[in-house]
């Protein structure tokens, strides 16, 4: 018998998005870090919409959680066995921790702190980096992966194409 993940209170660096989930088309934002305003999510919403359209799932919803390194480290350790923060995790609806949003495809969980560092390194805005990570997470929710060279090539090609539609240069393939 599989044990359900325990429901824990959100990390103290997370706040419910204005007291209730914020719906924006297909994206449901359930938590935002204190330092991130909703207006910074416009590009993320456009990138999400384009990703779902490009993959033939335009009416599908997903949850987006914007947290910090502590949250991502905890989830990465608990579910993947890696005791370190990461930039983005994707949890398909069929897998735990479904306690997050309960939305359609599943949840994309992003560390804003890591996204900020990566944005500086890549030479683009935080908004652009959040969009890159959202696209990457949605592609994982839709079944794409990058474990093999062939999978990685297909996923990066699709990710780059989607990002180009919203004016963001694609990843370098690392």
C-alpha positions, 0 to 999 in steps of 0.5 A, a space after each residue: 500500500 502506498 502511503 499518501 504524502 502528508 499535507 504540510 502547511 506551505 513554506 513560510 516564504 509562500 503566500 496564497 495567491 491573493 487568498 485564493 487560486 488565481 485562474 488565468 486561462 489554463 494556468 492556476 497559480 496557487 502560491 506566489 513568493 512575497 517578492 513576486 507580483 502577479 503582473 510579472 506573470 504575463 509572459 509566463 501565461 503567454 508561454 504556457 498557452 503557447 506550449 499547450 497549443 503547440 502540444 495539442 492540449 489548448 484546453 488543458 489546465 495545470 497548477 503553477 506554484 512559485 516558491 523558494 529554494 527550501 520548498 524545491 529542495 524539500 520536494 526534490 529530496 522527498 520525491 526524487 532523492 536529491 538533497 538539493 534545490 532545483 529550478 523546476 519540478 513537474 508532478 503529473 496529476 497521476 503522481 504525488 504530491 497532488 495536495 498542491 493544486 489538484 489541476 488537470 495535467 498536474 503541477 509545475 513548481 518553480 524556485 523563484 530564487 533559482 530562476 533569479 540566479 539563472 536569469 542573471 547567468 542567461 542575461 535575460 529577465 526574471 520573467 523570461 526565466 520563469 517562462 522558460 521553466 514553465 514551458 519546461 515543466 509543462 512539457 514534462 507534464 505532457 510526457 516529454 523527457 530528456 533522459 536520453 540524447 534523442 529525448 533531449 533533442 526532441 524536447 529542446 527543439 519543441 521548447 525552443 520553438 515555443 519560446 521563440 513564439 513569445 520572443 524568448 531565445 531558447 536554452 543552450 541545451 545544457 
